[in-house]
C-alpha cells in the first residue's frame, strides 16, 4: 500500500512540476504595434501598423518567461501607413510590395539577460532580402500575456533598397531607419 501511495504522490508532484514549467503556443495579439521611423530632407516621418500576425512558443515557469523557443511575425507591407498617402505610395515602391507583399521576422535564438531583458537573434526579410539582427527586448508579463518591446537600427541599403524620393527628387528619405515594435503575445 505504501508503494502505491509513493507512486501516486510521485505522479502528482511530477504533473505539478510540468505545469509550473510548461511550453505553450501564443499568438500575436491585434493590439501589437509596428513602426518604421526615418528622416527626409523635409521632415521626420513614421509609418505604423497594427496588422501583424504570428505565433510564438514560450516556456513559462511560475508565470514568468523562462524560454523563448520560437517566434514568427508577418506584417503585410502595405498595412504600414503614414499621415500622407503620397508618402505611402513611394514607400511601397521602395519595398516593391507588388512582388514582396510581406515583411517577416523569424527568431533564431533567444538569450535571457535578466528577468525583463532578452537578446533575440533573428532574420528580418524585407523587400525579399533577408538579414540577421540582434535585438535587445524588454519583456513584461501581464495576466498571462507577454509583451515584447524593442527596436532595430537598419538602413535601406541593408535590404538592397534605394531611399525613396518624391517631388522630382527634391524630397529624399535619409538612409537610416528605426524599426520599433510592441508585440503582445496572448
FIKOLZA-1660 file (N, C-alpha, C; in steps of 0.1 Angstrom, whole numbers, plus 5000, padded with zeros to 4 digits):
% residues 186
   i   px   py   pz ch aa at
   1 5008 4988 5000  A  X  N
   1 5000 5000 5000  A  X CA
   1 5009 5013 5000  A  X  C
   2 5020 5012 5008  A  X  N
   2 5029 5024 5008  A  X CA
   2 5035 5026 4994  A  X  C
   3 5038 5016 4987  A  X  N
   3 5043 5017 4973  A  X CA
   3 5034 5024 4964  A  X  C
   4 5021 5021 4964  A  X  N
   4 5011 5027 4956  A  X CA
   4 5010 5042 4960  A  X  C
   5 5009 5045 4972  A  X  N
   5 5009 5059 4977  A  X CA
   5 5021 5066 4972  A  X  C
   6 5033 5060 4973  A  X  N
   6 5045 5067 4968  A  X CA
   6 5045 5069 4953  A  X  C
   7 5040 5060 4946  A  X  N
   7 5039 5061 4931  A  X CA
   7 5029 5072 4928  A  X  C
   8 5017 5072 4934  A  X  N
   8 5007 5083 4932  A  X CA
   8 5013 5097 4935  A  X  C
   9 5019 5098 4946  A  X  N
   9 5025 5111 4950  A  X CA
   9 5035 5115 4940  A  X  C
  10 5044 5106 4935  A  X  N
  10 5054 5110 4925  A  X CA
  10 5047 5115 4913  A  X  C
  11 5037 5108 4908  A  X  N
  11 5029 5112 4896  A  X CA
  11 5023 5126 4898  A  X  C
  12 5017 5128 4909  A  X  N
  12 5011 5141 4912  A  X CA
  12 5021 5153 4912  A  X  C
  13 5032 5151 4919  A  X  N
  13 5043 5161 4920  A  X CA
  13 5049 5163 4907  A  X  C
  14 5051 5153 4899  A  X  N
  14 5057 5154 4885  A  X CA
  14 5047 5162 4877  A  X  C
  15 5034 5159 4877  A  X  N
  15 5024 5167 4869  A  X CA
  15 5024 5181 4873  A  X  C
  16 5025 5184 4886  A  X  N
  16 5025 5198 4891  A  X CA
  16 5038 5205 4886  A  X  C
  17 5049 5198 4886  A  X  N
  17 5061 5204 4881  A  X CA
  17 5061 5207 4867  A  X  C
  18 5054 5199 4859  A  X  N
  18 5053 5201 4844  A  X CA
  18 5044 5213 4842  A  X  C
  19 5034 5215 4850  A  X  N
  19 5025 5227 4848  A  X CA
  19 5033 5240 4852  A  X  C
  20 5042 5239 4861  A  X  N
  20 5049 5251 4866  A  X CA
  20 5060 5255 4856  A  X  C
  21 5064 5246 4847  A  X  N
  21 5074 5248 4837  A  X CA
  21 5069 5243 4824  A  X  C
  22 5060 5249 4817  A  X  N
  22 5053 5244 4805  A  X CA
  22 5056 5252 4793  A  X  C
  23 5057 5245 4782  A  X  N
  23 5058 5252 4769  A  X CA
  23 5043 5254 4764  A  X  C
  24 5042 5266 4758  A  X  N
  24 5028 5269 4753  A  X CA
  24 5029 5278 4741  A  X  C
  25 5020 5276 4732  A  X  N
  25 5019 5285 4720  A  X CA
  25 5011 5297 4722  A  X  C
  26 5016 5308 4717  A  X  N
  26 5009 5321 4718  A  X CA
  26 5008 5327 4704  A  X  C
  27 4998 5336 4703  A  X  N
  27 4996 5343 4690  A  X CA
  27 4999 5358 4692  A  X  C
  28 5003 5364 4681  A  X  N
  28 5005 5379 4681  A  X CA
  28 4991 5386 4682  A  X  C
  29 4989 5393 4693  A  X  N
  29 4976 5400 4696  A  X CA
  29 4974 5411 4686  A  X  C
  30 4962 5415 4683  A  X  N
  30 4958 5426 4674  A  X CA
  30 4962 5439 4680  A  X  C
  31 4965 5440 4692  A  X  N
  31 4969 5453 4698  A  X CA
  31 4984 5455 4697  A  X  C
  32 4991 5446 4691  A  X  N
  32 5005 5448 4688  A  X CA
  32 5007 5459 4678  A  X  C
  33 5019 5466 4680  A  X  N
  33 5022 5478 4671  A  X CA
  33 5035 5476 4664  A  X  C
  34 5036 5481 4652  A  X  N
  34 5048 5480 4644  A  X CA
  34 5050 5494 4637  A  X  C
  35 5062 5499 4639  A  X  N
  35 5065 5512 4633  A  X CA
  35 5079 5512 4626  A  X  C
  36 5079 5521 4615  A  X  N
  36 5092 5524 4608  A  X CA
  36 5093 5539 4609  A  X  C
  37 5104 5543 4614  A  X  N
  37 5107 5558 4616  A  X CA
  37 5119 5562 4608  A  X  C
  38 5119 5573 4602  A  X  N
  38 5130 5578 4594  A  X CA
  38 5130 5593 4593  A  X  C
  39 5139 5598 4585  A  X  N
  39 5140 5612 4582  A  X CA
  39 5140 5615 4567  A  X  C
  40 5138 5627 4564  A  X  N
  40 5139 5631 4550  A  X CA
  40 5145 5645 4549  A  X  C
  41 5147 5650 4537  A  X  N
  41 5152 5664 4536  A  X CA
  41 5142 5674 4541  A  X  C
  42 5129 5670 4543  A  X  N
  42 5119 5680 4547  A  X CA
  42 5115 5678 4561  A  X  C
  43 5113 5665 4566  A  X  N
  43 5108 5663 4579  A  X CA
  43 5110 5648 4583  A  X  C
  44 5109 5646 4596  A  X  N
  44 5109 5632 4601  A  X CA
  44 5096 5626 4598  A  X  C
  45 5096 5612 4597  A  X  N
  45 5084 5606 4593  A  X CA
  45 5082 5592 4601  A  X  C
  46 5070 5587 4602  A  X  N
  46 5067 5575 4608  A  X CA
  46 5056 5568 4601  A  X  C
  47 5058 5555 4599  A  X  N
  47 5047 5547 4593  A  X CA
  47 5044 5536 4603  A  X  C
  48 5030 5534 4605  A  X  N
  48 5026 5525 4616  A  X CA
  48 5016 5514 4611  A  X  C
  49 5016 5503 4618  A  X  N
  49 5007 5492 4615  A  X CA
  49 5003 5485 4628  A  X  C
  50 4991 5480 4628  A  X  N
  50 4987 5471 4639  A  X CA
  50 4982 5457 4633  A  X  C
  51 4986 5454 4621  A  X  N
  51 4981 5443 4614  A  X CA
  51 4991 5431 4614  A  X  C
  52 5001 5430 4623  A  X  N
  52 5010 5419 4623  A  X CA
  52 5003 5406 4628  A  X  C
  53 5007 5395 4623  A  X  N
  53 5002 5382 4627  A  X CA
  53 5014 5374 4630  A  X  C
  54 5012 5363 4638  A  X  N
  54 5023 5354 4641  A  X CA
  54 5021 5345 4653  A  X  C
  55 5031 5337 4655  A  X  N
  55 5030 5327 4666  A  X CA
  55 5043 5326 4673  A  X  C
  56 5042 5323 4686  A  X  N
  56 5054 5321 4694  A  X CA
  56 5052 5309 4703  A  X  C
  57 5063 5302 4706  A  X  N
  57 5063 5291 4716  A  X CA
  57 5072 5296 4727  A  X  C
  58 5066 5296 4739  A  X  N
  58 5073 5301 4751  A  X CA
  58 5073 5290 4761  A  X  C
  59 5084 5290 4769  A  X  N
  59 5084 5282 4781  A  X CA
  59 5081 5291 4793  A  X  C
  60 5071 5288 4801  A  X  N
  60 5067 5296 4812  A  X CA
  60 5069 5288 4825  A  X  C
  61 5075 5295 4834  A  X  N
  61 5078 5289 4847  A  X CA
  61 5073 5299 4858  A  X  C
  62 5064 5295 4866  A  X  N
  62 5059 5303 4877  A  X CA
  62 5053 5317 4871  A  X  C
  63 5046 5316 4860  A  X  N
  63 5040 5328 4854  A  X CA
  63 5050 5337 4848  A  X  C
  64 5063 5333 4846  A  X  N
  64 5073 5342 4841  A  X CA
  64 5079 5335 4828  A  X  C
  65 5084 5343 4819  A  X  N
  65 5090 5338 4807  A  X CA
  65 5104 5332 4811  A  X  C
  66 5105 5319 4808  A  X  N
  66 5117 5312 4811  A  X CA
  66 5124 5308 4798  A  X  C
  67 5117 5308 4787  A  X  N
  67 5123 5305 4774  A  X CA
  67 5115 5310 4762  A  X  C
  68 5121 5315 4753  A  X  N
  68 5115 5319 4740  A  X CA
  68 5120 5310 4730  A  X  C
  69 5112 5300 4727  A  X  N
  69 5116 5289 4718  A  X CA
  69 5115 5291 4703  A  X  C
  70 5104 5299 4700  A  X  N
  70 5102 5303 4686  A  X CA
  70 5094 5315 4685  A  X  C
  71 5095 5323 4675  A  X  N
  71 5087 5335 4672  A  X CA
  71 5088 5338 4657  A  X  C
  72 5076 5339 4651  A  X  N
  72 5075 5343 4637  A  X CA
  72 5064 5353 4636  A  X  C
  73 5068 5365 4630  A  X  N
  73 5059 5376 4628  A  X CA
  73 5058 5379 4613  A  X  C
  74 5046 5381 4608  A  X  N
  74 5044 5385 4594  A  X CA
  74 5036 5398 4594  A  X  C
  75 5040 5408 4586  A  X  N
  75 5034 5421 4585  A  X CA
  75 5031 5424 4571  A  X  C
  76 5019 5426 4567  A  X  N
  76 5016 5430 4553  A  X CA
  76 5022 5443 4551  A  X  C
  77 5032 5445 4541  A  X  N
  77 5039 5457 4540  A  X CA
  77 5030 5469 4537  A  X  C
  78 5020 5467 4530  A  X  N
  78 5011 5479 4527  A  X CA
  78 5001 5482 4539  A  X  C
  79 5003 5475 4550  A  X  N
  79 4995 5479 4562  A  X CA
  79 5002 5490 4569  A  X  C
  80 5015 5492 4566  A  X  N
  80 5022 5504 4571  A  X CA
  80 5017 5517 4565  A  X  C
  81 5012 5526 4573  A  X  N
  81 5006 5538 4569  A  X CA
  81 5013 5550 4576  A  X  C
  82 5014 5561 4568  A  X  N
  82 5019 5574 4574  A  X CA
  82 5007 5583 4574  A  X  C
  83 5009 5595 4576  A  X  N
  83 4998 5605 4576  A  X CA
  83 4996 5610 4561  A  X  C
  84 5004 5606 4552  A  X  N
  84 5003 5611 4538  A  X CA
  84 5003 5599 4528  A  X  C
  85 4992 5598 4521  A  X  N
  85 4991 5587 4511  A  X CA
  85 5002 5588 4500  A  X  C
  86 5007 5600 4497  A  X  N
  86 5017 5601 4487  A  X CA
  86 5030 5595 4492  A  X  C
  87 5033 5597 4505  A  X  N
  87 5045 5591 4511  A  X CA
  87 5044 5575 4511  A  X  C
  88 5032 5571 4514  A  X  N
  88 5029 5556 4515  A  X CA
  88 5032 5550 4501  A  X  C
  89 5028 5556 4490  A  X  N
  89 5030 5551 4477  A  X CA
  89 5044 5550 4474  A  X  C
  90 5052 5560 4477  A  X  N
  90 5067 5560 4474  A  X CA
  90 5073 5549 4483  A  X  C
  91 5069 5547 4495  A  X  N
  91 5075 5537 4504  A  X CA
  91 5071 5523 4498  A  X  C
  92 5059 5521 4494  A  X  N
  92 5056 5508 4488  A  X CA
  92 5064 5505 4476  A  X  C
  93 5067 5515 4468  A  X  N
  93 5075 5513 4456  A  X CA
  93 5089 5509 4460  A  X  C
  94 5095 5515 4471  A  X  N
  94 5108 5511 4476  A  X CA
  94 5108 5497 4481  A  X  C
  95 5097 5493 4488  A  X  N
  95 5096 5480 4493  A  X CA
  95 5092 5469 4483  A  X  C
  96 5089 5474 4471  A  X  N
  96 5085 5465 4460  A  X CA
  96 5073 5456 4464  A  X  C
  97 5063 5462 4469  A  X  N
  97 5052 5454 4475  A  X CA
  97 5044 5447 4465  A  X  C
  98 5045 5450 4452  A  X  N
  98 5039 5442 4442  A  X CA
  98 5045 5428 4441  A  X  C
  99 5058 5427 4444  A  X  N
  99 5065 5414 4444  A  X CA
  99 5066 5408 4458  A  X  C
 100 5069 5417 4467  A  X  N
 100 5072 5412 4481  A  X CA
 100 5061 5418 4491  A  X  C
 101 5050 5411 4492  A  X  N
 101 5039 5417 4500  A  X CA
 101 5041 5417 4515  A  X  C
 102 5050 5409 4520  A  X  N
 102 5051 5408 4535  A  X CA
 102 5065 5412 4540  A  X  C
 103 5065 5416 4552  A  X  N
 103 5077 5418 4560  A  X CA
 103 5077 5407 4570  A  X  C
 104 5088 5400 4572  A  X  N
 104 5087 5389 4581  A  X CA
 104 5099 5389 4591  A  X  C
 105 5097 5383 4602  A  X  N
 105 5107 5381 4612  A  X CA
 105 5106 5367 4617  A  X  C
 106 5118 5360 4618  A  X  N
 106 5118 5347 4623  A  X CA
 106 5130 5346 4633  A  X  C
 107 5126 5342 4645  A  X  N
 107 5136 5341 4656  A  X CA
 107 5145 5329 4654  A  X  C
 108 5158 5331 4656  A  X  N
 108 5168 5320 4655  A  X CA
 108 5172 5316 4669  A  X  C
 109 5174 5325 4678  A  X  N
 109 5178 5322 4692  A  X CA
 109 5174 5333 4701  A  X  C
 110 5173 5330 4714  A  X  N
 110 5169 5340 4724  A  X CA
 110 5178 5337 4737  A  X  C
 111 5184 5348 4742  A  X  N
 111 5192 5347 4754  A  X CA
 111 5186 5356 4765  A  X  C
 112 5184 5350 4776  A  X  N
 112 5178 5358 4788  A  X CA
 112 5190 5365 4794  A  X  C
 113 5189 5379 4795  A  X  N
 113 5199 5387 4802  A  X CA
 113 5195 5388 4817  A  X  C
 114 5182 5391 4820  A  X  N
 114 5177 5392 4833  A  X CA
 114 5162 5390 4833  A  X  C
 115 5155 5393 4843  A  X  N
 115 5141 5390 4844  A  X CA
 115 5133 5398 4833  A  X  C
 116 5137 5409 4829  A  X  N
 116 5130 5417 4820  A  X CA
 116 5137 5420 4807  A  X  C
 117 5149 5415 4805  A  X  N
 117 5156 5418 4792  A  X CA
 117 5161 5405 4786  A  X  C
 118 5159 5405 4773  A  X  N
 118 5163 5393 4765  A  X CA
 118 5170 5399 4752  A  X  C
 119 5180 5391 4747  A  X  N
 119 5186 5394 4734  A  X CA
 119 5181 5384 4724  A  X  C
 120 5174 5388 4714  A  X  N
 120 5169 5380 4704  A  X CA
 120 5178 5381 4691  A  X  C
 121 5181 5369 4685  A  X  N
 121 5188 5369 4672  A  X CA
 121 5178 5364 4662  A  X  C
 122 5175 5371 4652  A  X  N
 122 5165 5367 4642  A  X CA
 122 5167 5372 4628  A  X  C
 123 5160 5367 4619  A  X  N
 123 5161 5371 4605  A  X CA
 123 5149 5380 4601  A  X  C
 124 5152 5392 4597  A  X  N
 124 5142 5401 4590  A  X CA
 124 5142 5398 4575  A  X  C
 125 5131 5397 4569  A  X  N
 125 5130 5396 4554  A  X CA
 125 5122 5408 4550  A  X  C
 126 5128 5417 4543  A  X  N
 126 5122 5430 4538  A  X CA
 126 5125 5431 4524  A  X  C
 127 5115 5434 4515  A  X  N
 127 5116 5435 4501  A  X CA
 127 5124 5423 4495  A  X  C
 128 5121 5412 4500  A  X  N
 128 5127 5399 4495  A  X CA
 128 5141 5397 4499  A  X  C
 129 5147 5405 4508  A  X  N
 129 5161 5403 4512  A  X CA
 129 5161 5400 4527  A  X  C
 130 5169 5390 4531  A  X  N
 130 5169 5385 4545  A  X CA
 130 5182 5390 4551  A  X  C
 131 5181 5394 4564  A  X  N
 131 5193 5398 4571  A  X CA
 131 5191 5395 4586  A  X  C
 132 5202 5391 4592  A  X  N
 132 5201 5387 4606  A  X CA
 132 5205 5399 4615  A  X  C
 133 5197 5401 4626  A  X  N
 133 5199 5412 4636  A  X CA
 133 5198 5406 4650  A  X  C
 134 5205 5413 4659  A  X  N
 134 5204 5410 4673  A  X CA
 134 5195 5422 4678  A  X  C
 135 5186 5419 4687  A  X  N
 135 5176 5429 4692  A  X CA
 135 5175 5427 4707  A  X  C
 136 5177 5438 4714  A  X  N
 136 5175 5437 4729  A  X CA
 136 5160 5441 4731  A  X  C
 137 5154 5432 4738  A  X  N
 137 5139 5433 4740  A  X CA
 137 5136 5433 4755  A  X  C
 138 5127 5443 4758  A  X  N
 138 5121 5443 4772  A  X CA
 138 5109 5435 4772  A  X  C
 139 5108 5426 4782  A  X  N
 139 5097 5416 4783  A  X CA
 139 5090 5419 4796  A  X  C
 140 5076 5421 4795  A  X  N
 140 5068 5422 4807  A  X CA
 140 5057 5412 4806  A  X  C
 141 5052 5408 4817  A  X  N
 141 5041 5398 4818  A  X CA
 141 5029 5405 4824  A  X  C
 142 5017 5403 4818  A  X  N
 142 5005 5409 4823  A  X CA
 142 4994 5399 4822  A  X  C
 143 4991 5392 4834  A  X  N
 143 4980 5383 4835  A  X CA
 143 4979 5373 4824  A  X  C
 144 4990 5366 4822  A  X  N
 144 4991 5355 4812  A  X CA
 144 4995 5360 4798  A  X  C
 145 4996 5373 4796  A  X  N
 145 5000 5378 4783  A  X CA
 145 5015 5383 4784  A  X  C
 146 5023 5382 4774  A  X  N
 146 5036 5386 4774  A  X CA
 146 5038 5397 4764  A  X  C
 147 5045 5408 4768  A  X  N
 147 5047 5420 4759  A  X CA
 147 5062 5421 4756  A  X  C
 148 5066 5421 4743  A  X  N
 148 5080 5423 4739  A  X CA
 148 5081 5436 4732  A  X  C
 149 5090 5445 4738  A  X  N
 149 5092 5458 4732  A  X CA
 149 5107 5460 4728  A  X  C
 150 5109 5465 4716  A  X  N
 150 5123 5467 4712  A  X CA
 150 5123 5475 4699  A  X  C
 151 5136 5476 4694  A  X  N
 151 5138 5483 4681  A  X CA
 151 5151 5479 4675  A  X  C
 152 5152 5481 4662  A  X  N
 152 5164 5479 4655  A  X CA
 152 5167 5491 4646  A  X  C
 153 5180 5494 4645  A  X  N
 153 5185 5504 4635  A  X CA
 153 5189 5496 4623  A  X  C
 154 5183 5500 4611  A  X  N
 154 5187 5494 4599  A  X CA
 154 5189 5505 4589  A  X  C
 155 5193 5502 4576  A  X  N
 155 5194 5511 4565  A  X CA
 155 5186 5505 4553  A  X  C
 156 5182 5514 4544  A  X  N
 156 5176 5509 4532  A  X CA
 156 5186 5500 4525  A  X  C
 157 5199 5503 4525  A  X  N
 157 5209 5495 4518  A  X CA
 157 5210 5481 4524  A  X  C
 158 5207 5479 4537  A  X  N
 158 5208 5466 4543  A  X CA
 158 5199 5456 4535  A  X  C
 159 5188 5461 4529  A  X  N
 159 5178 5453 4522  A  X CA
 159 5178 5456 4507  A  X  C
 160 5189 5462 4502  A  X  N
 160 5191 5464 4488  A  X CA
 160 5180 5473 4482  A  X  C
 161 5175 5483 4491  A  X  N
 161 5166 5493 4486  A  X CA
 161 5172 5506 4485  A  X  C
 162 5168 5514 4476  A  X  N
 162 5172 5528 4475  A  X CA
 162 5163 5537 4483  A  X  C
 163 5168 5546 4491  A  X  N
 163 5159 5555 4499  A  X CA
 163 5149 5562 4489  A  X  C
 164 5136 5562 4493  A  X  N
 164 5126 5568 4484  A  X CA
 164 5129 5583 4481  A  X  C
 165 5124 5588 4470  A  X  N
 165 5124 5602 4466  A  X CA
 165 5110 5606 4462  A  X  C
 166 5108 5619 4464  A  X  N
 166 5095 5624 4459  A  X CA
 166 5097 5638 4454  A  X  C
 167 5087 5644 4448  A  X  N
 167 5087 5658 4443  A  X CA
 167 5099 5660 4434  A  X  C
 168 5100 5651 4424  A  X  N
 168 5111 5652 4414  A  X CA
 168 5125 5651 4420  A  X  C
 169 5126 5644 4431  A  X  N
 169 5139 5642 4438  A  X CA
 169 5143 5652 4448  A  X  C
 170 5134 5662 4450  A  X  N
 170 5137 5673 4459  A  X CA
 170 5136 5668 4474  A  X  C
 171 5126 5659 4476  A  X  N
 171 5124 5653 4489  A  X CA
 171 5130 5639 4489  A  X  C
 172 5140 5637 4497  A  X  N
 172 5147 5624 4498  A  X CA
 172 5147 5619 4512  A  X  C
 173 5144 5606 4513  A  X  N
 173 5144 5599 4526  A  X CA
 173 5159 5597 4530  A  X  C
 174 5162 5598 4543  A  X  N
 174 5175 5595 4548  A  X CA
 174 5178 5580 4547  A  X  C
 175 5190 5576 4548  A  X  N
 175 5193 5562 4546  A  X CA
 175 5190 5553 4558  A  X  C
 176 5190 5560 4570  A  X  N
 176 5188 5552 4583  A  X CA
 176 5173 5551 4586  A  X  C
 177 5169 5539 4592  A  X  N
 177 5156 5537 4596  A  X CA
 177 5156 5531 4610  A  X  C
 178 5145 5532 4618  A  X  N
 178 5144 5526 4630  A  X CA
 178 5131 5517 4630  A  X  C
 179 5132 5504 4632  A  X  N
 179 5121 5496 4634  A  X CA
 179 5117 5495 4648  A  X  C
 180 5105 5498 4652  A  X  N
 180 5100 5498 4666  A  X CA
 180 5088 5489 4667  A  X  C
 181 5088 5480 4677  A  X  N
 181 5077 5471 4679  A  X CA
 181 5073 5469 4693  A  X  C
 182 5060 5467 4695  A  X  N
 182 5055 5462 4707  A  X CA
 182 5046 5450 4703  A  X  C
 183 5052 5438 4707  A  X  N
 183 5045 5426 4703  A  X CA
 183 5038 5420 4715  A  X  C
 184 5025 5419 4715  A  X  N
 184 5017 5413 4726  A  X CA
 184 5014 5399 4722  A  X  C
 185 5018 5390 4731  A  X  N
 185 5016 5375 4729  A  X CA
 185 5005 5371 4739  A  X  C
 186 4994 5365 4733  A  X  N
 186 4983 5361 4742  A  X CA
 186 4978 5347 4737  A  X  C
% end
